[in-house]
Amino acid sequence: MNNNPKINKLLISTAYLGTVEYFSAIIQHNQVIIDDGEHYIKQTYRNRCEIYATSGKLSLIIPVTKVNGNHTKIKDIRIAYTEQWQKVHWRAIVSAYNQSPFFLYYRDELEGFYLNTFDYLLDFNQKITETVINLLGLYNKIEKSAGYIEKNDSDILDLRNHFSPKKKPAKAIPEYVQVFSDKHGFIPNLSIIDLLFNEGPNACDYLEILNLH
């Protein structure tokens, strides 16, 4: 990952409860831009997150509808409610983190996202990302672009395709205590909620330390 301090703008894809690495990139930049004009790419963090369940790593996937097939822009991706995915996701999160030190402290701020409906994936991700940033005690500004951004702006660090379940993090992720680490060991770079529920107010300091590695 390019950590050039002269670049204050970060361009990234939308993400559903993005990874620890995703949020470590966000906190490094004064201005964060979500590209709303890019084409939706399946099997990415755009509509999935990974948590630490009793059996190990568990992917939670939001079902979506692509109105224009593979050429659908991310801003036009609609959330599908033919399945009770919200109930499934929240039950999985509760089961995974109910015994974590800070779950009860943060749960009320997040549970509402699994009780109310959003038409568009981009809007859901935007709101839940902003909520997590607030819970981390951060003030980074997250904004959506007004259409696709070409890769020709030297003032913007483009990491739209950097974060992927198929890629290893660009840097080593320091260990912290996880609920089921005694069963399966430390699992790095899970959803930010894994760090938040386990480390609480220390999560922001952890992200800062991660950026120094």
VEXSE-904829 format. One record per residue: residue in three letters; x, y, z of N, C-alpha, C in turn. Coordinates in steps of 0.2 Angstrom, whole numbers, plus 2048, in hexadecimal, padded with zeros to 3 digits. Example, Ala and Ser with C-alpha at 12.3 -4.5 7.8 and 13.67 -1.06 7.14 Angstrom:
R   r n.east n.north n.up ca.east ca.north ca.up c.east c.north c.up
R ALA    842     7E4  827     83E      7EA   827    842     7F0  827
R SER    840     7F5  823     844      7FB   824    840     800  827
END
This chain:
R   r n.east n.north n.up ca.east ca.north ca.up c.east c.north c.up
R MET    804     7FA  800     800      800   800    804     806  800
R ASN    803     80B  7FC     806      811   7FC    804     816  802
R ASN    809     817  806     808      81B   80C    80A     823  80B
R ASN    80B     825  805     80E      82C   804    80A     831  808
R PRO    80D     834  80D     809      839   811    807     83F  80D
R LYS    809     840  807     807      846   803    801     845  800
R ILE    7FE     83F  7FF     7F8      83E   7FC    7F3     83D  802
R ASN    7EE     842  801     7E9      843   807    7E2     840  805
R LYS    7E2     83E  7FE     7DB      83C   7FC    7DC     834  7FA
R LEU    7D7     830  7FD     7D7      829   7FC    7D1     827  7F8
R LEU    7D2     823  7F3     7CD      821   7EE    7CC     819  7F0
R ILE    7C6     817  7F2     7C5      810   7F3    7BE     80E  7F1
R SER    7BD     807  7F1     7B7      805   7EF    7B3     804  7F6
R THR    7AC     804  7F5     7A8      803   7FB    7A9     7FC  7FE
R ALA    7A8     7FC  804     7A9      7F5   808    7A3     7F4  80D
R TYR    7A1     7EE  80E     79D      7EC   813    7A1     7EB  81A
R LEU    7A1     7EF  81F     7A5      7EE   825    7AC     7EC  823
R GLY    7AF     7F0  81F     7B6      7EF   81C    7BB     7EC  821
R THR    7C0     7EA  81F     7C6      7E6   823    7CA     7EB  827
R VAL    7CE     7E9  82B     7D2      7EC   82F    7D7     7F1  82B
R GLU    7D9     7ED  826     7DE      7F1   821    7DA     7F7  81D
R TYR    7D4     7F6  81C     7D0      7FB   818    7CF     801  81D
R PHE    7CE     800  823     7CD      805   828    7D4     809  829
R SER    7D9     805  829     7E0      808   82B    7E2     80C  825
R ALA    7DF     80B  81F     7E1      810   819    7DC     816  81A
R ILE    7D6     815  81C     7D2      81B   81D    7D4     820  822
R ILE    7D7     81E  828     7D9      822   82D    7DF     826  82B
R GLN    7E3     824  826     7E9      827   824    7E7     82E  81F
R HIS    7E1     82E  81D     7E0      834   818    7DA     838  81B
R ASN    7DB     83F  819     7D6      844   81B    7D0     843  817
R GLN    7D0     841  811     7CA      841   80D    7CA     83A  80A
R VAL    7C5     836  80A     7C4      830   808    7BE     830  803
R ILE    7BF     82D  7FD     7BA      82D   7F7    7B8     826  7F6
R ILE    7B2     825  7F6     7AF      81E   7F4    7AD     81F  7EC
R ASP    7AF     81B  7E8     7AE      81C   7E1    7A7     819  7E0
R ASP    7A2     81D  7DE     79B      81A   7DD    79A     819  7D6
R GLY    79F     81A  7D1     79E      819   7CA    7A1     812  7C8
R GLU    7A5     80F  7CC     7A8      809   7CA    7A3     803  7C9
R HIS    7A5     7FE  7C5     7A0      7F9   7C4    7A1     7F4  7CA
R TYR    79B     7F1  7CB     79B      7EC   7D1    79F     7E6  7CF
R ILE    7A3     7E4  7D4     7A7      7DE   7D3    7A5     7D9  7D9
R LYS    7A3     7D3  7D7     7A1      7CE   7DB    7A7     7CB  7DF
R GLN    7A5     7C8  7E5     7AA      7C4   7E9    7AF     7C9  7EB
R THR    7AD     7CF  7ED     7B2      7D4   7F1    7AF     7D6  7F7
R TYR    7B2     7DA  7FA     7B0      7DD   801    7AA     7E2  800
R ARG    7A9     7E4  7F9     7A3      7E8   7F8    79D     7E6  7FB
R ASN    79C     7E0  7FB     795      7DD   7FF    797     7D7  803
R ARG    79D     7D7  806     79E      7D2   80B    7A3     7D4  810
R CYS    7A2     7D1  816     7A7      7D2   81B    7A9     7CB  81E
R GLU    7AF     7CB  822     7B1      7C5   825    7B2     7C6  82C
R ILE    7AF     7C1  830     7AF      7C2   837    7B2     7BB  83A
R TYR    7B3     7BB  841     7B6      7B5   844    7B0     7B2  848
R ALA    7AE     7AC  845     7A9      7A8   848    7AC     7A2  84C
R THR    7A8     79F  84F     7AA      799   853    7AE     794  84F
R SER    7AC     793  848     7AF      78F   844    7B5     792  840
R GLY    7B6     798  841     7BC      79B   83E    7B9     7A1  83A
R LYS    7BD     7A3  834     7BB      7A8   830    7B4     7A7  82D
R LEU    7B0     7AC  82D     7A9      7AB   82A    7A7     7B1  826
R SER    7A5     7B0  820     7A4      7B6   81B    79C     7B7  81C
R LEU    79A     7BE  81C     793      7C0   81C    792     7C4  816
R ILE    78E     7C2  812     78D      7C4   80B    786     7C7  80A
R ILE    786     7CE  808     780      7D1   807    77D     7CF  800
R PRO    777     7CC  7FF     775      7CB   7F8    773     7D1  7F5
R VAL    775     7D1  7EE     773      7D8   7EA    770     7D6  7E4
R THR    76D     7DB  7E1     76A      7DB   7DA    76E     7DF  7D5
R LYS    771     7DD  7D0     774      7E0   7CB    76F     7E2  7C5
R VAL    76D     7E8  7C5     768      7EA   7C1    76A     7EA  7B9
R ASN    771     7EB  7B8     774      7EB   7B1    779     7E6  7B1
R GLY    778     7E0  7B4     77C      7DB   7B4    783     7DC  7B6
R ASN    789     7DA  7B3     78F      7DB   7B5    792     7E2  7B3
R HIS    78E     7E6  7B0     78F      7ED   7AE    78C     7F2  7B3
R THR    789     7EF  7B9     785      7F4   7BD    78A     7F8  7C2
R LYS    789     7FE  7C2     78E      802   7C6    78C     801  7CD
R ILE    791     802  7D2     790      801   7D9    78A     805  7DC
R LYS    789     80B  7D9     784      80F   7DC    77D     80C  7DA
R ASP    77D     808  7D5     776      805   7D3    775     7FE  7D6
R ILE    77A     7FC  7DA     779      7F5   7DD    774     7F5  7E2
R ARG    76E     7F1  7E2     769      7F1   7E7    76A     7EB  7EB
R ILE    768     7EC  7F2     768      7E7   7F6    762     7E2  7F5
R ALA    763     7DC  7F5     75D      7D7   7F5    75B     7D5  7FB
R TYR    755     7D5  7FC     752      7D3   803    74D     7CC  802
R THR    74F     7C8  7FD     74B      7C2   7FC    74D     7BD  801
R GLU    753     7BE  804     756      7BA   80A    756     7BF  810
R GLN    755     7BB  816     756      7BF   81C    75D     7C0  81E
R TRP    761     7C3  81A     768      7C4   81B    76A     7C8  821
R GLN    766     7CD  822     767      7D1   828    767     7CD  82F
R LYS    762     7C9  82F     761      7C5   835    767     7C0  836
R VAL    769     7BD  830     76E      7B8   830    775     7BC  832
R HIS    776     7C2  82F     77C      7C5   831    77D     7C7  838
R TRP    777     7CA  83A     777      7CC   841    778     7C7  846
R ARG    774     7C1  845     775      7BB   849    77C     7B9  849
R ALA    77F     7B9  844     786      7B7   843    78B     7BB  847
R ILE    78A     7C2  846     78E      7C7   84A    78D     7C6  851
R VAL    787     7C5  854     786      7C4   85B    789     7BE  85D
R SER    788     7B8  85A     78B      7B2   85C    793     7B3  85C
R ALA    796     7B6  857     79D      7B7   857    7A0     7BB  85C
R TYR    79C     7C1  85E     79F      7C6   862    79C     7C7  869
R ASN    797     7C3  86A     793      7C5   871    798     7C4  877
R GLN    79D     7C0  876     7A1      7C0   87C    7A8     7C4  87B
R SER    7A8     7C8  876     7AE      7CD   876    7AD     7D2  87B
R PRO    7B3     7D5  87C     7B2      7DB   882    7AE     7E1  880
R PHE    7AD     7E3  87A     7AA      7E9   879    7A4     7E8  874
R PHE    7A1     7E2  874     79B      7E1   86F    795     7E5  872
R LEU    794     7E4  878     78E      7E8   87B    78F     7EF  87B
R TYR    795     7F2  87B     796      7F9   87A    794     7FC  874
R TYR    795     7F8  86E     794      7FB   868    78E     7F8  864
R ARG    78B     7F3  867     786      7EF   863    780     7F3  861
R ASP    77E     7F8  865     778      7FC   864    779     800  85E
R GLU    77F     802  85D     781      807   857    780     803  850
R LEU    781     7FD  850     781      7F9   84A    77B     7F5  849
R GLU    778     7F3  84E     772      7EE   84D    76D     7F1  848
R GLY    76C     7F8  849     767      7FB   844    768     7FA  83D
R PHE    76E     7F9  83B     76F      7F7   834    76C     7F1  832
R TYR    76B     7EC  837     768      7E6   835    760     7E5  837
R LEU    75D     7EB  838     756      7EC   83A    753     7F0  835
R ASN    756     7F5  832     754      7F9   82C    756     7F7  826
R THR    752     7F9  820     754      7F7   81A    757     7FD  816
R PHE    75C     7FC  812     75F      800   80D    75E     7FE  806
R ASP    75C     802  801     75B      800   7FA    762     7FF  7F7
R TYR    767     803  7F8     76D      802   7F4    773     800  7F9
R LEU    777     7FB  7F6     77D      7F9   7FA    782     7FF  7FC
R LEU    783     803  7F7     787      809   7F8    785     80D  7FE
R ASP    77E     80E  7FF     77C      812   804    77D     80F  80B
R PHE    77B     808  80B     77C      804   811    783     804  813
R ASN    788     803  80F     78F      803   810    791     809  813
R GLN    78F     80F  810     791      815   812    78F     817  819
R LYS    789     816  81A     786      817   821    78A     813  827
R ILE    78B     80D  825     78E      808   82A    795     80A  82B
R THR    799     80C  826     7A0      80E   826    7A0     814  82A
R GLU    79C     819  829     79C      81F   82D    79B     81E  834
R THR    796     819  836     795      817   83D    79B     814  840
R VAL    79F     810  83C     7A5      80D   83F    7AA     812  840
R ILE    7AB     817  83C     7B0      81C   83C    7AE     820  843
R ASN    7A8     821  844     7A6      825   84A    7A8     821  850
R LEU    7A6     81A  850     7A8      816   856    7AF     816  857
R LEU    7B3     816  852     7BA      816   853    7BD     81D  856
R GLY    7B9     822  856     7BB      828   858    7BE     82C  853
R LEU    7BD     82B  84D     7C0      82F   847    7BC     834  844
R TYR    7BF     838  840     7BB      83D   83D    7BC     83E  835
R ASN    7BF     838  833     7C0      838   82B    7BA     839  827
R LYS    7BB     83D  822     7B5      83F   81E    7B4     839  818
R ILE    7AF     836  818     7AE      831   812    7A8     834  80E
R GLU    7AA     835  807     7A5      837   802    7A5     833  7FC
R LYS    7A0     833  7F9     79F      82F   7F3    7A1     834  7ED
R SER    7A4     831  7E8     7A6      834   7E2    79F     836  7DE
R ALA    7A0     83A  7D9     79A      83C   7D4    79C     839  7CE
R GLY    79C     832  7CE     79E      82E   7C8    7A5     82B  7C8
R TYR    7A6     827  7C3     7AD      823   7C3    7B3     828  7C3
R ILE    7B8     827  7C7     7BE      82B   7C7    7C3     827  7C3
R GLU    7C6     82A  7BE     7CC      828   7BA    7D2     828  7BE
R LYS    7D7     823  7BC     7DD      822   7C0    7E2     827  7BD
R ASN    7E1     82E  7BE     7E5      832   7BB    7E6     838  7C0
R ASP    7E4     838  7C6     7E5      83D   7CA    7EA     83C  7CF
R SER    7F0     83F  7CF     7F6      83D   7D3    7F5     83F  7DA
R ASP    7EF     843  7DC     7EE      845   7E3    7EA     840  7E6
R ILE    7E8     83B  7E3     7E4      836   7E6    7E7     82F  7E6
R LEU    7E7     82C  7EC     7EA      825   7ED    7E4     820  7EB
R ASP    7E5     81C  7E5     7E0      818   7E3    7E1     811  7E6
R LEU    7DC     80F  7EA     7DC      808   7ED    7D6     804  7EC
R ARG    7D3     806  7E6     7CC      803   7E5    7CC     7FB  7E4
R ASN    7D2     7F9  7E2     7D2      7F2   7E1    7D8     7EF  7E5
R HIS    7D9     7F2  7EB     7DF      7F0   7EF    7DC     7EB  7F4
R PHE    7D6     7EC  7F7     7D3      7E8   7FC    7CF     7E2  7F9
R SER    7D1     7DC  7FA     7CD      7D6   7F7    7CE     7D0  7FC
R PRO    7C9     7CC  7FC     7C9      7C6   800    7CE     7C1  7FD
R LYS    7D0     7C2  7F7     7D5      7BE   7F3    7DC     7C0  7F4
R LYS    7DD     7C6  7F7     7E4      7C8   7F8    7E6     7C8  800
R LYS    7EC     7C7  801     7EF      7C8   808    7F0     7D0  809
R PRO    7EF     7D2  80F     7F1      7D9   811    7F8     7DB  80F
R ALA    7F8     7E1  80D     7FF      7E3   80B    804     7E4  810
R LYS    802     7E4  816     806      7E4   81C    804     7DF  821
R ALA    809     7DD  826     807      7D8   82B    802     7DB  830
R ILE    7FD     7D8  832     7F8      7DA   837    7FA     7D8  83E
R PRO    7FB     7DC  842     7FD      7DA   849    7F7     7D6  84C
R GLU    7F9     7D2  851     7F4      7CE   854    7F1     7D2  85A
R TYR    7EB     7D0  85B     7E7      7D3   861    7E3     7CD  863
R VAL    7E0     7CD  869     7DC      7C8   86C    7D5     7C7  868
R GLN    7D4     7C1  866     7CD      7C0   863    7C9     7BB  867
R VAL    7C3     7BB  866     7BF      7B7   86A    7C0     7AF  86A
R PHE    7C1     7AD  864     7C2      7A6   863    7CA     7A4  861
R SER    7CE     7A9  862     7D5      7A8   860    7D8     7A2  864
R ASP    7D5     79F  869     7D8      799   86D    7D6     793  869
R LYS    7D1     794  864     7CF      78E   860    7D3     78E  859
R HIS    7D3     794  856     7D5      794   84F    7DB     798  84E
R GLY    7DE     79B  854     7E3      7A0   853    7E1     7A7  851
R PHE    7E6     7AB  84F     7E4      7B2   84D    7E3     7B2  846
R ILE    7DD     7B5  844     7DB      7B6   83D    7DC     7BD  83B
R PRO    7E1     7BF  837     7E2      7C6   836    7DD     7C9  830
R ASN    7DC     7D0  831     7D9      7D4   82C    7D2     7D2  82B
R LEU    7CE     7D1  830     7C7      7D0   830    7C3     7D6  82F
R SER    7BD     7D6  82F     7B9      7DC   830    7BB     7E1  835
R ILE    7BA     7E7  835     7BC      7EC   83A    7B8     7EB  840
R ILE    7B2     7E7  840     7AE      7E6   846    7B2     7E1  84A
R ASP    7B6     7DD  847     7BA      7D8   84C    7BF     7DC  850
R LEU    7C2     7E1  84D     7C7      7E5   851    7C3     7E9  856
R LEU    7BD     7EC  854     7BA      7F0   858    7B7     7ED  85E
R PHE    7B4     7E7  85D     7B1      7E3   863    7B6     7E1  868
R ASN    7BC     7DF  865     7C1      7DC   869    7C5     7E1  86D
R GLU    7C7     7E7  869     7CB      7EC   86C    7C8     7F2  86E
R GLY    7C2     7F3  86C     7BE      7F9   86F    7C2     800  86D
R PRO    7C2     804  872     7C6      80B   871    7CD     80A  86F
R ASN    7D0     804  870     7D7      804   86D    7D7     802  866
R ALA    7D2     801  863     7D2      7FF   85B    7D5     805  857
R CYS    7D4     80B  859     7D7      810   855    7DE     811  856
R ASP    7E0     810  85C     7E8      80F   85D    7EB     80A  859
R TYR    7E7     804  859     7EA      7FE   855    7EB     800  84E
R LEU    7E6     803  84B     7E6      805   844    7EC     80A  843
R GLU    7ED     80E  847     7F3      813   847    7F9     80F  847
R ILE    7FA     80A  84C     800      806   84C    801     802  846
R LEU    7FB     7FF  843     7FC      7FB   83D    7FF     800  837
R ASN    7FD     806  837     800      80A   832    807     80C  832
R LEU    80A     80B  838     811      80C   839    815     806  837
R HIS    812     800  836     816      7FA   834    818     7FA  82D
END
